[in-house]
Amino acid sequence: MHSNGQSGLPMPAADAIVVDGLSKTYQVPEREGGFGAAVRSFVRRKHRDVLAVQQVSFQIRPGEIVGFLGPNGAGKTTTLKMLSGLLHPTGGGARVLGFTPWERKNDYLRTMTLVMGQRNRLSWDIPAADSFLLNQAVYRISDDQYKRTLDELDELLDLAPIIRKPVRNLSLGERMKCELAAGLLHRPKVLFLDEPTIGLDVVSQQRVREFLRAINREQGTTILLTSHYMDDIEELCPRVLVIDHGRLHFDGGQALPVQLA
């Protein structure tokens, strides 16, 4: 192990993700109900601190699939947003593939992707195929590589019947397939997944799991996955991290010591 000169984080060459004391605190405004309280809040606004993530540390090696578990509000999504560069931490640090995520360097953005089951990255009124072409331009993917990757994704996800339809006309399962494909066109080395099978029927859930296994096996993609469906974890993740109230409580196999609500 050695320290990176910029952050002082331990950065083993073998680790794809290194998280060291990562913390995130939000200031949330609060006031009592009623007109008088509303007027007073203009003069003297009260806030309280919400400790979303507290001193979380772990390492993930290249090619691992790791489940990231915990009840609602435990800090899972906040952690993924920091690791993907969407949020700045209030303490600690992280390195993903040697990059500091929240610096959002282009070279980093080309090596990772975040797919959130409850957020839509595709344009609602146009076919997914058009959004794919936009991603090709953004990530500067050559025509040959784009066609080759899209053909592979089509084979794994059966995209051909659905990518010409406007996204608004797709079922939830069909949209999720297209969301995954859009996030993987640039062949990221690290994939952050936040509830990728939420709301899907049993058949669609299984298809997504098979797809994730395939890209991990064939491309060596490192995957950090949150899910409330234990079938996702049991089938995909030899290792799990358990977070609750912003703190990491478990890191290891699937014998979970806490009840997941």
SERO-4910 file (N, C-alpha, C, O; in steps of 0.05 Angstrom, whole numbers):
BEGIN
 pado doro    nc1    nc2    nc3   cac1   cac2   cac3    cc1    cc2    cc3    oc1    oc2    oc3
  Met    A     17    -24      0      0      0      0     17     25      0     40     25     11
  His    A      7     46    -12     21     71    -11      1     94    -11    -23     90    -17
  Ser    A      9    117     -4     -9    140     -2     -8    157    -27     13    161    -39
  Asn    A    -31    166    -36    -33    185    -58    -25    212    -49    -34    221    -27
  Gly    A     -8    227    -64      2    252    -55    -19    273    -51    -15    291    -34
  Gln    A    -41    272    -66    -62    293    -64    -80    289    -40    -86    308    -25
  Ser    A    -88    264    -35   -108    260    -14    -98    246     11   -111    248     32
  Gly    A    -75    233     10    -65    218     32    -80    192     37    -75    178     57
  Leu    A    -98    184     18   -113    159     21    -95    136     14    -78    137     -3
  Pro    A    -99    113     28    -85     89     20    -96     80     -7   -120     78    -10
  Met    A    -79     75    -26    -88     69    -53    -73     44    -63    -54     47    -79
  Pro    A    -81     20    -54    -69     -4    -65    -74     -5    -95    -96      0   -104
  Ala    A    -54    -13   -110    -57    -14   -139    -79    -34   -147    -91    -32   -168
  Ala    A    -84    -54   -130   -103    -75   -137   -132    -67   -132   -150    -81   -141
  Asp    A   -137    -45   -118   -164    -38   -111   -176    -19   -132   -163      0   -141
  Ala    A   -201    -25   -141   -215     -7   -159   -227     16   -144   -228     38   -154
  Ile    A   -237     11   -120   -251     31   -104   -239     31    -76   -237     10    -63
  Val    A   -231     55    -66   -221     58    -39   -237     80    -26   -236    103    -36
  Val    A   -251     74     -5   -267     94     10   -255     96     38   -252     76     52
  Asp    A   -248    120     47   -234    125     72   -248    146     88   -245    170     83
  Gly    A   -263    138    108   -276    156    127   -296    175    113   -299    198    122
  Leu    A   -309    166     92   -327    183     76   -351    192     93   -364    175    105
  Ser    A   -357    218     92   -379    228    108   -394    250     92   -382    264     75
  Lys    A   -420    251     97   -437    272     85   -458    281    105   -473    265    115
  Thr    A   -458    308    110   -477    320    128   -493    340    113   -482    358    100
  Tyr    A   -520    338    115   -538    358    103   -548    377    125   -554    368    147
  Gln    A   -551    402    118   -565    421    135   -594    424    124   -598    432    102
  Val    A   -613    417    142   -641    417    134   -656    439    149   -655    439    173
  Pro    A   -669    457    134   -685    478    148   -709    466    162   -721    447    151
  Glu    A   -717    476    185   -741    466    199   -754    489    213   -741    508    222
  Arg    A   -780    488    216   -796    508    231   -822    495    239   -831    475    228
  Glu    A   -835    507    258   -861    499    267   -882    508    246   -877    525    229
  Gly    A   -906    495    248   -927    503    230   -940    530    238   -936    539    260
  Gly    A   -954    542    219   -969    566    225   -956    591    212   -933    591    205
  Phe    A   -973    612    209   -964    636    195   -942    650    211   -923    660    199
  Gly    A   -945    652    237   -925    666    253   -898    653    251   -878    667    249
  Ala    A   -897    626    251   -871    612    248   -859    617    221   -835    619    217
  Ala    A   -877    619    200   -867    624    173   -854    652    171   -833    655    159
  Val    A   -867    672    184   -856    699    184   -829    700    199   -810    712    190
  Arg    A   -828    687    223   -803    687    238   -781    673    224   -757    680    228
  Ser    A   -787    654    207   -766    639    193   -752    657    172   -729    650    164
  Phe    A   -765    679    163   -751    697    145   -729    712    160   -709    719    148
  Val    A   -733    717    186   -713    732    202   -692    714    213   -668    720    212
  Arg    A   -701    692    224   -682    673    237   -690    645    230   -707    633    243
  Arg    A   -676    635    210   -682    608    201   -667    587    217   -643    590    222
  Lys    A   -680    566    226   -668    545    241   -661    521    222   -675    515    203
  His    A   -638    509    228   -630    486    213   -622    463    233   -616    468    256
  Arg    A   -623    439    223   -612    417    238   -594    401    219   -598    400    195
  Asp    A   -574    388    230   -556    372    215   -567    343    212   -576    331    231
  Val    A   -566    333    187   -573    305    182   -548    291    174   -536    298    153
  Leu    A   -539    272    190   -514    257    184   -521    234    165   -527    212    174
  Ala    A   -520    239    140   -528    219    120   -508    196    118   -516    173    116
  Val    A   -483    202    118   -461    182    117   -440    190    137   -432    214    138
  Gln    A   -431    171    153   -413    177    175   -389    158    175   -391    134    181
  Gln    A   -366    168    168   -340    154    170   -341    126    158   -333    106    170
  Val    A   -351    124    133   -352     99    119   -326     93    105   -315    110     91
  Ser    A   -316     69    109   -291     60     96   -293     32     86   -304     14    100
  Phe    A   -284     27     61   -283      0     50   -266      1     25   -260     22     14
  Gln    A   -258    -23     15   -244    -26    -10   -257    -47    -27   -267    -67    -16
  Ile    A   -257    -43    -53   -268    -62    -72   -248    -68    -93   -237    -49   -105
  Arg    A   -243    -93    -99   -223   -101   -118   -235   -101   -146   -260   -104   -149
  Pro    A   -219    -98   -167   -230    -99   -195   -245   -125   -200   -235   -147   -192
  Gly    A   -268   -123   -213   -283   -147   -220   -301   -158   -198   -315   -177   -203
  Glu    A   -301   -146   -175   -320   -154   -154   -348   -144   -159   -352   -123   -171
  Ile    A   -368   -160   -151   -396   -151   -149   -403   -150   -119   -403   -171   -106
  Val    A   -408   -126   -109   -412   -122    -80   -440   -111    -76   -448    -91    -89
  Gly    A   -455   -123    -58   -481   -113    -51   -479    -92    -29   -463    -95    -11
  Phe    A   -494    -70    -32   -493    -48    -13   -521    -45     -1   -539    -35    -14
  Leu    A   -524    -55     24   -551    -59     35   -556    -41     59   -538    -31     72
  Gly    A   -582    -37     64   -590    -22     88   -619    -12     84   -629    -11     62
  Pro    A   -632     -4    106   -659      6    105   -661     32     90   -640     45     84
  Asn    A   -685     41     84   -689     67     71   -676     89     89   -680     89    113
  Gly    A   -662    108     76   -650    130     90   -624    122    104   -614    138    120
  Ala    A   -613     99     98   -589     90    112   -563    104    102   -543    105    116
  Gly    A   -564    115     78   -541    128     66   -530    115     41   -509    123     31
  Lys    A   -544     96     31   -535     81      7   -533     99    -17   -512    101    -30
  Thr    A   -555    112    -24   -555    128    -48   -536    152    -46   -523    160    -65
  Thr    A   -535    164    -22   -516    186    -18   -487    177    -23   -472    192    -35
  Thr    A   -480    154    -13   -453    143    -18   -448    139    -48   -427    147    -58
  Leu    A   -467    127    -62   -464    123    -91   -461    150   -106   -446    152   -124
  Lys    A   -476    170    -97   -475    196   -110   -448    209   -106   -437    222   -124
  Met    A   -436    205    -82   -409    215    -78   -389    200    -95   -371    213   -106
  Leu    A   -391    174    -96   -372    158   -111   -374    163   -141   -354    159   -156
  Ser    A   -397    171   -150   -401    177   -179   -396    207   -185   -397    215   -208
  Gly    A   -390    223   -165   -383    251   -169   -406    270   -169   -402    294   -175
  Leu    A   -430    261   -162   -453    279   -162   -454    296   -136   -465    318   -136
  Leu    A   -442    287   -115   -441    301    -90   -413    304    -79   -396    286    -83
  His    A   -407    326    -66   -382    329    -51   -386    319    -23   -407    325    -11
  Pro    A   -366    305    -12   -369    297     16   -363    321     35   -351    341     26
  Thr    A   -371    318     60   -363    338     80   -340    328     97   -329    343    113
  Gly    A   -331    303     92   -308    293    106   -298    267     93   -313    254     78
  Gly    A   -273    260     99   -262    236     88   -256    239     58   -255    261     47
  Gly    A   -252    216     45   -245    217     17   -250    190      3   -257    170     16
  Ala    A   -246    189    -23   -249    165    -38   -233    167    -64   -228    188    -74
  Arg    A   -225    144    -73   -212    142    -99   -225    119   -115   -229     97   -104
  Val    A   -232    124   -140   -244    104   -157   -227    102   -182   -225    122   -197
  Leu    A   -214     80   -186   -196     76   -209   -174     98   -209   -165    106   -230
  Gly    A   -166    106   -185   -145    126   -182   -155    155   -184   -138    173   -181
  Phe    A   -180    160   -188   -191    187   -191   -206    195   -165   -217    178   -151
  Thr    A   -206    220   -159   -224    231   -139   -251    237   -152   -252    255   -169
  Pro    A   -272    223   -145   -297    225   -161   -308    253   -165   -316    260   -187
  Trp    A   -309    269   -143   -323    295   -145   -306    316   -160   -316    338   -164
  Glu    A   -282    309   -168   -268    327   -187   -280    325   -215   -275    343   -231
  Arg    A   -294    304   -220   -309    300   -245   -292    304   -270   -300    318   -289
  Lys    A   -268    293   -270   -251    295   -293   -263    278   -316   -275    257   -311
  Asn    A   -259    287   -340   -270    272   -363   -261    244   -364   -276    225   -371
  Asp    A   -235    239   -358   -225    212   -359   -239    194   -339   -242    170   -343
  Tyr    A   -247    206   -316   -261    190   -296   -290    184   -306   -299    161   -304
  Leu    A   -303    204   -316   -331    200   -325   -333    180   -348   -354    167   -351
  Arg    A   -311    176   -363   -311    156   -384   -307    128   -373   -311    108   -388
  Thr    A   -299    125   -348   -293     98   -337   -314     87   -318   -312     65   -309
  Met    A   -335    103   -313   -356     94   -294   -383    103   -303   -386    119   -322
  Thr    A   -403     91   -291   -431    100   -296   -447     94   -271   -442     76   -256
  Leu    A   -468    111   -267   -488    107   -246   -515    104   -258   -524    120   -274
  Val    A   -528     81   -252   -555     76   -261   -574     75   -237   -569     58   -219
  Met    A   -594     92   -237   -613     93   -215   -640     84   -224   -651     96   -243
  Gly    A   -650     63   -211   -676     51   -220   -699     71   -219   -719     67   -234
  Gln    A   -697     91   -202   -720    110   -199   -715    136   -213   -730    155   -210
  Arg    A   -693    138   -228   -687    163   -243   -685    156   -272   -675    135   -280
  Asn    A   -693    175   -289   -694    170   -318   -671    186   -331   -672    211   -330
  Arg    A   -652    173   -344   -631    187   -359   -638    190   -388   -625    206   -402
  Leu    A   -658    176   -398   -666    177   -426   -686    199   -431   -702    205   -414
  Ser    A   -684    212   -454   -704    232   -462   -731    219   -465   -734    199   -479
  Trp    A   -751    230   -453   -778    218   -451   -792    216   -477   -807    196   -482
  Asp    A   -789    235   -495   -806    237   -519   -793    226   -544   -806    227   -565
  Ile    A   -769    217   -542   -755    206   -566   -748    177   -561   -746    168   -539
  Pro    A   -743    162   -583   -735    134   -579   -708    132   -564   -691    149   -566
  Ala    A   -705    109   -550   -680    105   -536   -656    105   -555   -634    113   -548
  Ala    A   -661     96   -580   -639     95   -600   -627    122   -604   -603    125   -608
  Asp    A   -644    143   -604   -633    170   -607   -617    179   -583   -596    193   -587
  Ser    A   -625    172   -559   -609    178   -536   -583    163   -536   -562    173   -527
  Phe    A   -583    138   -547   -558    123   -550   -539    138   -568   -515    139   -562
  Leu    A   -549    149   -590   -531    164   -608   -520    189   -595   -497    196   -600
  Leu    A   -536    202   -578   -526    225   -563   -503    216   -545   -483    230   -543
  Asn    A   -507    193   -531   -485    183   -514   -460    177   -530   -438    181   -520
  Gln    A   -464    166   -554   -441    161   -571   -425    186   -576   -400    186   -575
  Ala    A   -439    208   -581   -425    233   -586   -412    244   -561   -389    254   -562
  Val    A   -426    243   -538   -415    253   -513   -390    239   -505   -370    251   -497
  Tyr    A   -390    212   -508   -367    196   -499   -347    191   -522   -327    178   -518
  Arg    A   -353    203   -545   -335    201   -568   -328    172   -575   -305    164   -577
  Ile    A   -349    156   -577   -346    128   -584   -345    125   -614   -362    136   -628
  Ser    A   -326    111   -624   -324    107   -653   -348     92   -663   -360     77   -648
  Asp    A   -354     95   -689   -377     81   -701   -373     50   -698   -393     37   -692
  Asp    A   -349     40   -703   -345     12   -701   -349      1   -673   -363    -19   -669
  Gln    A   -338     15   -653   -342      7   -625   -371      9   -617   -381     -8   -603
  Tyr    A   -384     31   -625   -412     35   -618   -429     12   -629   -446      1   -614
  Lys    A   -425      5   -654   -441    -17   -666   -435    -43   -652   -454    -58   -646
  Arg    A   -410    -48   -646   -403    -73   -634   -415    -76   -606   -425    -96   -598
  Thr    A   -413    -54   -590   -424    -54   -563   -454    -56   -563   -465    -71   -547
  Leu    A   -467    -41   -581   -496    -42   -583   -506    -70   -591   -526    -80   -580
  Asp    A   -491    -83   -609   -499   -110   -617   -496   -129   -593   -513   -147   -589
  Glu    A   -475   -126   -577   -472   -143   -553   -494   -138   -533   -505   -157   -521
  Leu    A   -501   -112   -528   -522   -105   -510   -549   -115   -520   -566   -124   -504
  Asp    A   -553   -114   -546   -578   -124   -557   -581   -154   -553   -602   -164   -546
  Glu    A   -559   -168   -556   -559   -197   -552   -566   -205   -523   -580   -224   -518
  Leu    A   -555   -189   -505   -559   -195   -476   -586   -185   -466   -598   -198   -449
  Leu    A   -596   -163   -477   -620   -151   -466   -644   -151   -485   -666   -143   -477
  Asp    A   -640   -161   -509   -662   -162   -529   -674   -134   -534   -697   -129   -529
  Leu    A   -656   -116   -543   -664    -88   -546   -678    -82   -572   -694    -63   -574
  Ala    A   -673    -97   -593   -682    -90   -620   -712    -83   -621   -719    -64   -635
  Pro    A   -729    -99   -608   -758    -93   -610   -767    -67   -596   -789    -58   -600
  Ile    A   -750    -55   -579   -760    -33   -562   -745     -6   -566   -756     15   -559
  Ile    A   -721     -6   -578   -706     19   -578   -716     39   -598   -707     62   -598
  Arg    A   -734     32   -616   -745     51   -635   -771     64   -625   -782     81   -638
  Lys    A   -780     55   -602   -805     67   -591   -798     91   -574   -777     91   -561
  Pro    A   -815    111   -573   -811    133   -553   -809    121   -525   -824    103   -518
  Val    A   -792    132   -509   -787    121   -482   -813    121   -466   -817    103   -449
  Arg    A   -830    142   -470   -855    143   -454   -873    120   -460   -891    114   -443
  Asn    A   -869    106   -482   -887     83   -489   -876     57   -480   -888     36   -485
  Leu    A   -853     57   -467   -841     32   -457   -852     24   -430   -860     41   -414
  Ser    A   -853     -2   -425   -860    -12   -399   -836     -6   -380   -814      0   -390
  Leu    A   -840     -9   -354   -819     -4   -335   -795    -23   -340   -772    -14   -339
  Gly    A   -801    -48   -345   -780    -67   -351   -764    -60   -376   -740    -63   -377
  Glu    A   -779    -52   -397   -766    -45   -422   -749    -20   -418   -726    -18   -429
  Arg    A   -759      0   -403   -744     24   -398   -718     18   -383   -697     30   -389
  Met    A   -720      0   -363   -697     -7   -347   -675    -20   -364   -651    -14   -360
  Lys    A   -683    -37   -383   -664    -48   -402   -649    -26   -417   -625    -27   -420
  Cys    A   -665     -7   -427   -653     15   -443   -635     33   -425   -614     43   -434
  Glu    A   -643     37   -400   -627     53   -382   -600     39   -377   -579     53   -378
  Leu    A   -600     13   -373   -575     -2   -370   -558      0   -395   -534      5   -393
  Ala    A   -570     -3   -418   -555     -2   -443   -543     26   -446   -519     28   -454
  Ala    A   -558     47   -441   -548     74   -444   -523     79   -426   -505     93   -434
  Gly    A   -524     67   -402   -502     71   -384   -478     55   -390   -456     59   -378
  Leu    A   -480     35   -408   -458     17   -413   -447     19   -441   -429      4   -449
  Leu    A   -457     37   -457   -448     40   -485   -418     47   -486   -404     39   -505
  His    A   -408     62   -466   -380     70   -466   -362     49   -451   -339     55   -446
  Arg    A   -373     26   -445   -359      4   -432   -344     13   -406   -320     12   -405
  Pro    A   -360     23   -386   -347     32   -362   -334      8   -347   -343    -14   -349
  Lys    A   -313     15   -332   -299     -6   -316   -313     -9   -289   -310    -30   -276
  Val    A   -327     12   -280   -341     11   -254   -370     19   -258   -376     39   -272
  Leu    A   -388      3   -247   -417      7   -250   -429     10   -222   -428     -9   -206
  Phe    A   -441     33   -217   -456     38   -193   -486     35   -199   -497     48   -217
  Leu    A   -499     17   -185   -528     11   -190   -544     16   -165   -539      5   -144
  Asp    A   -564     33   -168   -582     39   -145   -610     29   -152   -625     40   -167
  Glu    A   -617      6   -139   -643     -6   -143   -649    -12   -173   -670     -2   -182
  Pro    A   -632    -26   -187   -637    -30   -216   -661    -47   -223   -670    -46   -245
  Thr    A   -671    -63   -204   -694    -80   -210   -720    -71   -196   -739    -86   -195
  Ile    A   -720    -47   -184   -743    -38   -169   -768    -36   -188   -766    -24   -209
  Gly    A   -790    -48   -179   -815    -46   -194   -817    -65   -218   -837    -65   -232
  Leu    A   -796    -81   -223   -797    -99   -246   -811   -125   -239   -811   -133   -216
  Asp    A   -823   -137   -259   -835   -163   -255   -813   -184   -252   -789   -179   -257
  Val    A   -820   -208   -243   -801   -229   -237   -783   -236   -261   -759   -240   -258
  Val    A   -796   -238   -284   -781   -245   -309   -760   -223   -315   -737   -229   -322
  Ser    A   -769   -198   -314   -751   -176   -320   -728   -174   -300   -705   -168   -307
  Gln    A   -734   -179   -274   -713   -179   -254   -692   -200   -260   -668   -195   -259
  Gln    A   -701   -224   -268   -682   -245   -274   -665   -239   -299   -641   -245   -300
  Arg    A   -677   -226   -318   -663   -219   -342   -641   -198   -336   -619   -200   -346
  Val    A   -647   -179   -319   -627   -159   -311   -605   -172   -296   -581   -165   -300
  Arg    A   -611   -191   -278   -590   -205   -263   -571   -220   -282   -547   -219   -279
  Glu    A   -583   -234   -301   -567   -249   -320   -549   -231   -336   -526   -237   -342
  Phe    A   -559   -207   -343   -544   -188   -358   -520   -178   -341   -498   -176   -351
  Leu    A   -525   -172   -316   -503   -162   -298   -482   -183   -294   -458   -177   -294
  Arg    A   -490   -208   -291   -470   -229   -289   -454   -231   -314   -429   -236   -313
  Ala    A   -466   -228   -337   -452   -231   -363   -432   -209   -366   -409   -215   -375
  Ile    A   -439   -184   -361   -419   -162   -365   -396   -164   -345   -374   -156   -350
  Asn    A   -403   -174   -321   -382   -177   -301   -362   -199   -310   -338   -197   -307
  Arg    A   -373   -221   -320   -357   -244   -329   -341   -237   -354   -317   -244   -356
  Glu    A   -354   -224   -373   -341   -221   -399   -324   -196   -401   -304   -195   -415
  Gln    A   -331   -175   -386   -316   -150   -387   -301   -143   -361   -286   -124   -360
  Gly    A   -305   -159   -340   -292   -154   -315   -301   -129   -301   -287   -117   -285
  Thr    A   -326   -120   -306   -337    -96   -295   -340    -98   -265   -351   -118   -255
  Thr    A   -330    -78   -250   -334    -77   -221   -361    -65   -215   -368    -44   -227
  Ile    A   -377    -78   -198   -405    -70   -194   -410    -66   -164   -404    -84   -148
  Leu    A   -420    -42   -157   -430    -37   -130   -460    -33   -132   -469    -15   -146
  Leu    A   -476    -50   -119   -504    -53   -124   -520    -49    -99   -515    -62    -79
  Thr    A   -540    -31    -99   -560    -29    -77   -586    -42    -87   -593    -40   -110
  Ser    A   -599    -56    -68   -625    -68    -75   -639    -76    -50   -627    -84    -30
  His    A   -666    -74    -50   -682    -85    -28   -692   -113    -35   -706   -125    -19
  Tyr    A   -686   -123    -59   -694   -150    -66   -671   -169    -59   -649   -168    -72
  Met    A   -675   -186    -40   -654   -204    -31   -646   -224    -53   -623   -234    -52
  Asp    A   -664   -230    -72   -656   -247    -94   -633   -235   -110   -616   -249   -120
  Asp    A   -634   -208   -114   -612   -195   -128   -585   -200   -114   -565   -207   -127
  Ile    A   -586   -197    -88   -561   -200    -72   -552   -229    -72   -528   -235    -76
  Glu    A   -570   -248    -67   -563   -276    -65   -552   -287    -91   -533   -303    -91
  Glu    A   -563   -277   -113   -554   -288   -139   -529   -274   -150   -514   -286   -165
  Leu    A   -524   -250   -142   -503   -234   -154   -479   -228   -136   -456   -226   -146
  Cys    A   -483   -226   -110   -463   -214    -93   -451   -233    -73   -464   -239    -53
  Pro    A   -426   -243    -77   -413   -259    -57   -406   -243    -32   -403   -254    -10
  Arg    A   -404   -217    -35   -397   -199    -12   -418   -177     -9   -428   -167    -29
  Val    A   -424   -170     16   -443   -149     21   -432   -129     41   -416   -136     59
  Leu    A   -439   -104     38   -435    -83     57   -462    -75     68   -481    -72     53
  Val    A   -464    -72     95   -489    -64    107   -486    -37    121   -468    -34    138
  Ile    A   -502    -18    114   -501      9    125   -528     15    138   -549      8    128
  Asp    A   -526     29    161   -551     37    175   -545     63    190   -524     65    203
  His    A   -563     82    189   -559    108    201   -532    120    193   -518    133    209
  Gly    A   -524    116    168   -500    128    157   -474    114    164   -453    123    155
  Arg    A   -475     93    181   -451     79    189   -450     51    178   -470     37    176
  Leu    A   -426     42    171   -422     15    160   -421     -4    184   -405     -1    203
  His    A   -439    -25    183   -441    -44    205   -431    -72    198   -426    -88    216
  Phe    A   -427    -77    172   -419   -104    165   -406   -104    137   -414    -89    120
  Asp    A   -385   -120    134   -370   -122    109   -361   -151    107   -342   -159    121
  Gly    A   -373   -167     89   -365   -195     87   -384   -211     71   -395   -201     51
  Gly    A   -389   -236     79   -407   -254     64   -436   -246     69   -442   -225     79
  Gln    A   -454   -265     62   -482   -258     62   -497   -264     87   -522   -263     88
  Ala    A   -483   -272    109   -497   -277    134   -501   -250    148   -484   -241    163
  Leu    A   -523   -237    143   -528   -209    151   -535   -208    180   -553   -223    189
  Pro    A   -522   -190    196   -527   -188    224   -549   -169    231   -556   -166    255
  Val    A   -561   -155    211   -582   -135    217   -606   -142    201   -605   -155    180
  Gln    A   -629   -133    211   -655   -136    197   -658   -113    178   -658    -90    186
  Leu    A   -661   -120    152   -664    -99    131   -694    -92    128   -710   -110    121
  Ala    A   -702    -68    134   -730    -60    132   -736    -53    104   -759    -46     98
***
